[in-house]
Amino acid sequence: MTQKERQEHSRKEILQAALDEFGAYEYAQVTVDNICARHNISKGMLYHYYAGKDDLFLLCVGDTFEKLSEFVAKNEFLLQDRPALESLMAYYQCREQFFEAHPHRRKIFECAMLHPPAHLESKLRELRAPVWQRNRQFWQRVVQQYPLRAGLTEEQVTRYLVSLDYAFPTILEQYNQAGTVRDIYDMLQVASEILDMMLFGVMQPQKEEEQK
């Protein structure tokens, strides 16, 4: 085994150990000591490649987002030629299939999306790029299925919906005042409620005579 191959093997070993730890425990409970002790990794080797816990967590999040985006892309045919909301649910179900196949990544995804460590929020936003790009492509297809309000273009509406994606964790948090979102399943249900209202509005237009 060459030096490059040994380095690559060591990186993969550390990544897998970090995935196992962050996939099993809350962010605050994970420590470098536990990662090393439970997976027979020397601290010297770990710190040779990574700066510490935060570096490893961001590595796990980035890898999870990337793998999720790739999985959805491979199953994109499942989302085609369906009504918008049906396509939306298929989109989220596709995500759920990914987490069923990779259960250790579920907690990492939930932490990054629902309960991100405050000091890592800006870096986590950058790592969400593959997911947001996939979301944009999805929203473009949704927008094309419906007649738009006069004066609006597909690009404007797509940009609006994608921009709400960036604010979605905050919207979800505020909408969840009752505390119903406990895991990924609850998040998908609440997300579908919010997205339905985003797409179709909430107020029944009044007839002209009723407005007088």
C-alpha angles and dihedrals in degrees: 000000000000123000090253091052091049090051092049091048091051092050091050091047092052092045092052091049091050091047090052093050099043089041092056104035139041116265093252091053096054118094135176088238092059093045090054098040097046095045102036095245122147117235089227092059093045094050090045089067105024136037096225145280098333092049090052093047092052089048090054093046093048092048091048094050091047094049091045092051091049092049093051091047091054090051096042092118088071090066098050128102095012133119112268101256092041088051089048092055091046088052092054092041088055088055090050091053088056092054092046088056092044106031094167089065095057096079090046091054093046092049093050094045104032107022109020117175104256095230091055100046097105093049091045090055089057092050092053089068096105090050093047092049090053089047091053092053089049093049091050089059092047093050092051091060097062137058109248130223113272112275096024125110129209090247093054094049093044090050090050094051093045090050089055088054089063090051093040097101089057092045090049092049093051093044089051096064089131089059096237096141106089103144144358093288093056090044092056092049094050091043091056090053092051094045092050089056092044092054101041105022130233107250127080107226112245121235115249094251091051091055093058 
